[in-house]
Amino acid sequence: MLALYGGPGGLTLLAHFQNLLALFTTLPNDGVHVGVVKYLAPLRAGSGRYRAWFGAGIILNMVGLLLGGLALVLAPGPWWAYSG
């Protein structure tokens, strides 16, 4: 449907948007995941410290998700519409 109504330009914009979302989600989450694995690996599952690190990882992922969503919602308009 997008190819029919948007044409080549619409498909290009969709691809750029998907790449931008992947960048915004991959960069923060990779750091959190590496840190969580580093600190969870030596701990016993179910211990207090394990739950604390796991909960912190979940909270950091949620904060990143909310900040990314807010940035998309509060953006003044499509950035490609501005010619400079």
C-alpha positions in Angstrom: 0.0 0.0 0.0 2.8 2.4 0.8 4.5 1.8 -2.5 1.2 2.6 -4.3 0.4 5.7 -2.4 3.8 7.0 -1.3 5.9 6.0 -4.3 9.6 5.6 -4.1 9.9 8.7 -1.8 7.5 7.2 0.7 9.4 3.9 0.8 12.6 5.8 1.3 11.2 7.8 4.2 9.9 4.6 5.8 13.3 3.0 5.5 15.0 6.0 7.1 12.4 6.1 9.9 12.9 2.4 10.6 16.7 2.9 10.7 16.3 5.9 13.1 14.1 3.9 15.5 16.6 1.0 15.4 19.4 3.4 16.2 17.5 5.0 19.1 16.6 1.7 20.6 19.9 -0.2 20.0 22.4 2.2 21.4 20.9 2.7 24.9 19.7 -0.8 25.3 23.0 -2.5 24.4 24.8 -0.6 27.2 22.1 -1.6 29.7 22.1 -5.2 28.5 25.9 -5.5 28.7 25.9 -4.1 32.2 23.0 -6.2 33.4 24.7 -9.4 32.1 28.0 -8.4 33.7 26.5 -7.9 37.2 23.9 -10.7 37.0 26.3 -13.5 35.9 28.0 -14.1 39.2 24.9 -13.7 41.3 22.4 -16.4 42.3 19.0 -16.1 40.6 16.4 -14.9 43.1 18.8 -13.2 45.5 18.2 -9.6 46.6 21.1 -8.2 44.6 20.0 -10.1 41.5 16.5 -8.7 41.7 17.9 -5.2 42.3 20.1 -5.3 39.2 17.4 -6.9 37.1 14.9 -4.3 38.2 17.3 -1.5 37.5 17.9 -2.9 34.0 14.1 -3.0 33.3 13.7 0.6 34.7 16.5 1.9 32.5 15.0 0.3 29.4 11.6 1.8 30.2 13.2 5.2 30.7 14.9 5.0 27.4 11.7 3.9 25.7 9.7 6.8 27.3 12.4 9.4 26.4 12.5 8.2 22.8 8.7 8.2 22.6 8.6 11.8 24.0 11.2 12.9 21.5 9.1 11.6 18.7 5.8 13.1 20.0 7.2 16.5 20.9 9.2 17.0 17.7 8.0 20.2 16.0 7.3 18.5 12.7 8.9 16.3 10.1 12.6 17.1 10.0 12.8 16.4 6.3 10.3 19.3 5.6 12.9 21.9 6.6 15.2 22.9 3.8 17.5 24.9 6.1 
